[in-house]
Amino acid sequence: MEYSRNINPVSPIHEVTGKHLPGCVGALVYSQTKPRQWGIAYEKSQPETRRAFTVAHEFGHYILHRRLIEEDDRFDGGIFCDENSVNRRAGEGIEKEADQFAAALLMPLHDFRRKVTPKERPDIEKLGNMAARYGVSLTAAILRWLEYTDTRALLVVSNEGFAYWAKSSDAALKSGRYFRTKNEVVELPAAAIAVRKQFGQEAMTGVRQPSGIWFDEPVVEMCMRSDRFDQELTLLHFENAGPKHQGEEEVEDTYDRFQPN
């Protein structure tokens, strides 16, 4: 709030507060009178680590888009952001820009890259340490790492043996290693850790799965379960370059294909 008063003293953010927001995880709202006065609301049931990213996302809207939000009839009273846009980074346009702002604000790239180099294949414990370092969720930290890693890796968020959504690194995407979950049901392999429910230390550091389990090549599979969110996070590490992506089809962003079942 103080920063908003410094850069825009006539139209600052006055309040950041938790509310019950059905269908949303965060919102940037403005007053009906001019000059507009602004407020950020976050879904109060979110854990603190997710709340940090949500507030940063809405602050990004304030910094980058407040004039658009104020003048565009599509945003009556403000902008309301759902889980797909914030927690899964699956938004487009200004939602994507707000996500990028939040990620850069909370997890500075130069610092993240110094701790986890682009060619490294971190295990879940190390990525969890990065999440603790920045005060964000493990999911947010993994997504940040996937943005810059040179390795082929794939995150799958699942429940009851089915993929909820997924995200590939750029290198994995270009080699055809991704899942389409939009309007499609993706069942996890029977040998997947999340299906077998063997969530021990070995699952955190990595289990080598042979070709034919996940894809037609071996993978190192890491997995942990969140009872709070009733879901599993599976991280797949592939060997180096891997197969080239077939054809010239442009795959702009795996996230565009992913949404909840």
C-alpha positions as semicolon CSV with decimal commas, in nm:
position;residue;x (nm);y (nm);z (nm)
1;M;0,000;0,000;0,000
2;E;0,280;0,238;0,082
3;Y;0,439;0,183;-0,257
4;S;0,107;0,254;-0,431
5;R;0,078;0,583;-0,239
6;N;0,429;0,677;-0,350
7;I;0,372;0,614;-0,720
8;N;0,007;0,714;-0,738
9;P;-0,091;0,928;-0,437
10;V;-0,434;1,026;-0,572
11;S;-0,543;0,671;-0,652
12;P;-0,362;0,427;-0,421
13;I;-0,440;0,087;-0,275
14;H;-0,612;0,135;0,060
15;E;-0,671;-0,218;0,174
16;V;-0,543;-0,575;0,135
17;T;-0,784;-0,811;0,302
18;G;-0,908;-1,168;0,312
19;K;-1,265;-1,236;0,207
20;H;-1,478;-1,522;0,092
21;L;-1,461;-1,497;-0,287
22;P;-1,677;-1,767;-0,450
23;G;-1,516;-1,884;-0,773
24;C;-1,214;-1,659;-0,729
25;V;-0,884;-1,661;-0,543
26;G;-0,813;-1,288;-0,569
27;A;-0,944;-0,955;-0,691
28;L;-0,837;-0,598;-0,754
29;V;-1,136;-0,370;-0,703
30;Y;-1,191;0,005;-0,728
31;S;-1,430;0,262;-0,580
32;Q;-1,725;0,397;-0,775
33;T;-1,609;0,754;-0,716
34;K;-1,318;0,923;-0,888
35;P;-1,029;0,940;-0,847
36;R;-1,054;0,565;-0,800
37;Q;-0,943;0,416;-0,472
38;W;-0,825;0,058;-0,489
39;G;-0,834;-0,256;-0,280
40;I;-0,692;-0,607;-0,307
41;A;-0,894;-0,903;-0,180
42;Y;-0,778;-1,263;-0,152
43;E;-0,972;-1,578;-0,074
44;K;-0,928;-1,607;0,299
45;S;-0,919;-1,987;0,301
46;Q;-0,590;-1,990;0,107
47;P;-0,278;-2,092;0,298
48;E;-0,023;-1,818;0,352
49;T;0,209;-1,942;0,078
50;R;-0,062;-1,929;-0,189
51;R;-0,190;-1,600;-0,054
52;A;0,148;-1,438;-0,115
53;F;0,134;-1,517;-0,486
54;T;-0,231;-1,413;-0,513
55;V;-0,167;-1,072;-0,357
56;A;0,141;-1,024;-0,575
57;H;-0,069;-1,117;-0,881
58;E;-0,334;-0,855;-0,796
59;F;-0,065;-0,599;-0,720
60;G;0,068;-0,674;-1,068
61;H;-0,272;-0,585;-1,211
62;Y;-0,262;-0,258;-1,019
63;I;0,086;-0,168;-1,145
64;L;0,037;-0,283;-1,504
65;H;-0,335;-0,270;-1,581
66;R;-0,525;-0,036;-1,349
67;R;-0,606;0,213;-1,623
68;L;-0,738;-0,063;-1,849
69;I;-0,940;-0,217;-1,565
70;E;-1,086;0,120;-1,475
71;E;-1,187;0,215;-1,830
72;D;-1,283;-0,117;-1,987
73;D;-1,647;-0,218;-1,943
74;R;-1,541;-0,581;-1,915
75;F;-1,411;-0,503;-1,567
76;D;-1,712;-0,376;-1,382
77;G;-1,584;-0,272;-1,041
78;G;-1,250;-0,447;-1,081
79;I;-1,092;-0,770;-1,197
80;F;-1,165;-1,105;-1,035
81;C;-0,912;-1,383;-1,086
82;D;-0,977;-1,756;-1,058
83;E;-0,748;-2,041;-0,959
84;N;-0,673;-2,125;-1,318
85;S;-0,525;-1,780;-1,376
86;V;-0,330;-1,749;-1,053
87;N;-0,226;-2,083;-0,904
88;R;-0,176;-2,265;-1,234
89;R;-0,039;-1,974;-1,437
90;A;-0,279;-2,069;-1,714
91;G;-0,411;-1,722;-1,788
92;E;-0,364;-1,528;-2,106
93;G;-0,314;-1,159;-2,182
94;I;-0,316;-0,945;-1,871
95;E;-0,356;-1,250;-1,646
96;K;-0,034;-1,392;-1,781
97;E;0,138;-1,055;-1,737
98;A;0,021;-1,038;-1,374
99;D;0,155;-1,389;-1,314
100;Q;0,491;-1,294;-1,462
101;F;0,498;-0,985;-1,242
102;A;0,419;-1,187;-0,929
103;A;0,678;-1,454;-1,008
104;A;0,948;-1,191;-1,070
105;L;0,855;-1,002;-0,754
106;L;0,851;-1,301;-0,520
107;M;1,109;-1,528;-0,684
108;P;1,378;-1,315;-0,851
109;L;1,513;-1,509;-1,146
110;H;1,880;-1,427;-1,089
111;D;1,860;-1,553;-0,733
112;F;1,662;-1,866;-0,823
113;R;1,904;-1,952;-1,105
114;R;2,198;-1,911;-0,870
115;K;2,047;-2,160;-0,627
116;V;1,915;-2,404;-0,890
117;T;2,112;-2,382;-1,212
118;P;1,937;-2,423;-1,550
119;K;2,100;-2,760;-1,617
120;E;2,030;-2,905;-1,272
121;R;1,762;-3,166;-1,202
122;P;1,649;-3,076;-0,851
123;D;1,449;-3,311;-0,634
124;I;1,130;-3,210;-0,458
125;E;1,309;-3,140;-0,131
126;K;1,536;-2,884;-0,295
127;L;1,245;-2,717;-0,472
128;G;1,062;-2,719;-0,139
129;N;1,357;-2,536;0,014
130;M;1,326;-2,275;-0,263
131;A;0,956;-2,239;-0,186
132;A;1,039;-2,178;0,180
133;R;1,309;-1,928;0,081
134;Y;1,057;-1,714;-0,107
135;G;0,752;-1,780;0,109
136;V;0,552;-1,933;-0,176
137;S;0,390;-2,270;-0,239
138;L;0,585;-2,568;-0,371
139;T;0,377;-2,554;-0,687
140;A;0,474;-2,189;-0,744
141;A;0,843;-2,271;-0,697
142;I;0,829;-2,565;-0,940
143;L;0,651;-2,354;-1,200
144;R;0,916;-2,081;-1,163
145;W;1,192;-2,338;-1,214
146;L;1,015;-2,486;-1,519
147;E;1,019;-2,141;-1,680
148;Y;1,396;-2,130;-1,717
149;T;1,537;-2,481;-1,685
150;D;1,726;-2,619;-1,985
151;T;1,629;-2,973;-1,886
152;R;1,326;-3,167;-1,995
153;A;1,084;-3,188;-1,704
154;L;0,709;-3,219;-1,658
155;L;0,489;-3,139;-1,357
156;V;0,164;-3,332;-1,320
157;V;-0,095;-3,239;-1,057
158;S;-0,334;-3,527;-1,000
159;N;-0,605;-3,670;-0,784
160;E;-0,741;-4,023;-0,761
161;G;-0,518;-4,140;-1,043
162;F;-0,614;-3,876;-1,299
163;A;-0,421;-3,572;-1,413
164;Y;-0,579;-3,250;-1,294
165;W;-0,345;-3,026;-1,490
166;A;0,018;-3,032;-1,604
167;K;0,304;-2,811;-1,711
168;S;0,612;-2,891;-1,918
169;S;0,946;-2,715;-1,938
170;D;1,015;-2,558;-2,275
171;A;1,265;-2,832;-2,361
172;A;1,017;-3,105;-2,270
173;L;0,741;-2,935;-2,465
174;K;0,956;-2,915;-2,778
175;S;1,034;-3,286;-2,751
176;G;0,666;-3,376;-2,731
177;R;0,660;-3,447;-2,360
178;Y;0,333;-3,299;-2,237
179;F;-0,021;-3,400;-2,152
180;R;-0,335;-3,253;-2,298
181;T;-0,591;-3,234;-2,022
182;K;-0,827;-2,972;-2,161
183;N;-1,149;-3,157;-2,240
184;E;-0,959;-3,483;-2,214
185;V;-0,929;-3,736;-1,933
186;V;-0,569;-3,834;-1,865
187;E;-0,528;-4,140;-1,647
188;L;-0,196;-4,185;-1,475
189;P;0,000;-4,507;-1,535
190;A;-0,076;-4,787;-1,291
191;A;0,292;-4,786;-1,190
192;A;0,292;-4,413;-1,109
193;I;0,381;-4,333;-0,749
194;A;0,062;-4,130;-0,709
195;V;-0,144;-4,433;-0,811
196;R;0,049;-4,679;-0,595
197;K;0,039;-4,426;-0,308
198;Q;0,395;-4,494;-0,201
199;F;0,486;-4,150;-0,074
200;G;0,814;-4,214;0,105
201;Q;1,155;-4,051;0,101
202;E;1,243;-4,242;-0,216
203;A;0,950;-4,081;-0,392
204;M;1,081;-3,738;-0,292
205;T;1,431;-3,799;-0,430
206;G;1,336;-3,995;-0,740
207;V;1,240;-4,338;-0,870
208;R;1,362;-4,448;-1,211
209;Q;1,076;-4,568;-1,427
210;P;1,149;-4,772;-1,743
211;S;1,038;-4,685;-2,093
212;G;0,670;-4,753;-2,150
213;I;0,543;-4,641;-1,810
214;W;0,496;-4,269;-1,872
215;F;0,642;-4,231;-2,222
216;D;0,848;-4,437;-2,462
217;E;1,164;-4,346;-2,274
218;P;1,279;-4,388;-1,914
219;V;1,205;-4,112;-1,664
220;V;1,300;-4,029;-1,308
221;E;0,974;-3,979;-1,121
222;M;0,936;-3,777;-0,800
223;C;0,610;-3,741;-0,614
224;M;0,458;-3,600;-0,299
225;R;0,104;-3,581;-0,172
226;S;-0,073;-3,282;-0,020
227;D;-0,351;-3,396;0,212
228;R;-0,460;-3,036;0,257
229;F;-0,537;-2,997;-0,113
230;D;-0,613;-3,366;-0,169
231;Q;-0,379;-3,388;-0,465
232;E;-0,040;-3,523;-0,568
233;L;0,249;-3,338;-0,732
234;T;0,451;-3,556;-0,968
235;L;0,772;-3,426;-1,124
236;L;0,915;-3,618;-1,418
237;H;1,275;-3,572;-1,524
238;F;1,372;-3,691;-1,874
239;E;1,715;-3,761;-2,010
240;N;1,895;-3,491;-2,203
241;A;1,780;-3,380;-2,547
242;G;1,530;-3,658;-2,616
243;P;1,329;-3,695;-2,933
244;K;1,250;-3,391;-3,144
245;H;0,895;-3,271;-3,148
246;Q;0,719;-3,407;-3,450
247;G;0,613;-3,171;-3,726
248;E;0,608;-2,793;-3,723
249;E;0,304;-2,751;-3,504
250;E;0,341;-2,454;-3,278
251;V;0,271;-2,544;-2,917
252;E;0,247;-2,200;-2,764
253;D;0,196;-2,294;-2,401
254;T;0,105;-2,626;-2,253
255;Y;-0,101;-2,444;-1,993
256;D;-0,342;-2,328;-2,256
257;R;-0,457;-2,686;-2,279
258;F;-0,499;-2,748;-1,914
259;Q;-0,793;-2,681;-1,690
260;P;-0,958;-2,868;-1,406
261;N;-1,154;-3,185;-1,477
